[in-house]
Amino acid sequence: MWGPEGAPFYGRAIAIYLTLDQAGVAWENKGLDSLPDGSAFAMPAVTVDGITIGQTPAILAVLGEKYGLAGKDFTEKCQVLQGIEDMNDVFGEHAKFVDDAERKDKWFAYLEKKMANRTWIAGTAEPSVADFHGVFAFEWVCKKGIDFSAYPKMTEWLAAIKAYPVVKKMYASCVDGRQMIP
């Protein structure tokens, strides 16, 4: 897997590392050249039980299911998958939020409404892979200086996820030039 040993930042693999760490799984970083031919185009990619998969949302769906971090029942599993895609969209849209306040407000109003009676993105009892992917997306939102303080549930979520033990540990590992994102 691509990550801190191969680059000075966690990047798109943030949620993958958080998921594996939360699950207590031992993992090893390997370079792109070590992937089986044709198994993935770019990093991050993981090999689990002999099968290699690429693309962060797909990896999170697989790892979340395997390690119990993708919801406990059908409803939660659907909400987790939607949460992964919502956070993927926030990442994809974040640069537009800088110059398009209406677009930013539309997205944050949507997220705020979803979070109305929740602590975590998918409404799970503990953070799921969707919350871990949200760490990545919100690193970019914050890096761009996008103000979302008018959305208290999202502000609370960000504070709560940053305080969650595996996430807090990852932030604490950002020393000697290591960063969350480039």
C-alpha positions, -999 to 999 in steps of 0.1 A, spaced: 0 0 0 11 35 -8 16 57 23 39 71 49 69 49 41 66 57 4 56 93 6 58 121 33 20 121 35 -9 97 40 -31 112 13 -59 91 -3 -49 62 20 -58 81 52 -91 61 57 -74 28 47 -48 32 74 -74 43 100 -96 13 91 -68 -12 94 -55 4 126 -90 5 141 -94 -32 132 -61 -40 148 -48 -55 116 -11 -57 108 -3 -43 74 28 -37 53 35 -10 27 47 -21 -7 53 -1 -38 33 1 -70 59 -21 -87 51 -49 -63 14 -52 -73 4 -83 -93 2 -74 -130 -31 -58 -140 -44 -58 -104 -45 -20 -99 -36 11 -119 -24 34 -91 -21 36 -54 -37 32 -30 -43 -5 -35 -45 -33 -10 -42 -70 -11 -66 -88 12 -69 -126 13 -49 -128 -20 -71 -104 -38 -59 -69 -48 -82 -40 -50 -77 -3 -59 -96 29 -55 -102 42 -20 -140 39 -19 -140 3 -31 -112 -6 -7 -131 10 22 -163 -10 13 -143 -42 13 -122 -35 44 -153 -21 63 -172 -53 56 -144 -76 65 -135 -59 97 -170 -48 109 -166 -11 102 -193 -9 75 -225 -10 95 -242 -38 115 -274 -42 94 -287 -35 60 -297 1 68 -264 10 84 -245 -7 55 -264 14 30 -258 46 51 -220 38 53 -218 33 16 -236 65 10 -214 82 35 -182 70 17 -196 84 -15 -207 117 1 -172 122 15 -157 113 -19 -180 139 -35 -169 165 -8 -133 158 -18 -142 161 -55 -161 193 -50 -140 211 -23 -120 233 -47 -153 247 -61 -164 257 -27 -137 284 -26 -154 305 -53 -189 292 -53 -205 299 -19 -239 286 -31 -224 252 -40 -206 251 -7 -237 259 12 -258 234 -7 -233 206 2 -229 216 38 -267 221 43 -271 185 29 -245 171 53 -258 191 82 -293 178 77 -280 142 75 -261 147 108 -292 161 126 -296 131 150 -261 115 145 -227 117 159 -211 98 130 -216 102 93 -235 70 88 -255 70 120 -234 41 134 -226 38 171 -189 42 165 -170 57 135 -172 37 103 -151 37 72 -173 67 60 -160 88 89 -124 77 82 -129 88 46 -143 121 59 -109 128 76 -93 128 41 -121 149 26 -121 175 54 -83 178 53 -87 192 19 -117 214 29 -96 228 57 -65 232 36 -84 254 12 -96 275 41 -133 268 35 -153 281 63 -181 257 74 -185 271 110 -221 279 101 -228 242 102 -225 231 138 -231 194 133 -203 192 108 -180 212 131 -189 189 160 -183 158 138 -148 171 128 -138 177 164 -151 143 175 -134 123 147 -101 141 153 -104 132 190 -111 95 182 -81 74 193 -69 60 159 -74 94 142 -57 113 170 -28 88 168 -25 95 130 -24 132 135 2 128 162 24 109 138 26 139 115 61 149 126 94 154 108 78 166 76 50 139 75 16 154 67 -19 142 63 -21 155 27 4 170 3 
